[in-house]
């Protein structure tokens, strides 16, 4: 029984290590790119994106 618990605990720790970097990466990306926040309306996201773009980027 102890061996089963140990194996299950190891599996849970391993799986959480796989998921954690993805969550951290997404959080960092949204911090740098607030227009990627899907909780905001489309209009708010467009406004944030346009504010972040340079004139050269807008012309392209």
PyMOL commands that set and color helices and strands:
alter all, ss='L'
color gray80, all
select helices_A, chain A and resi 2-32+34-36+42-52+55-59
alter helices_A, ss='H'
color red, helices_A
deselect
rebuild
show_as cartoon
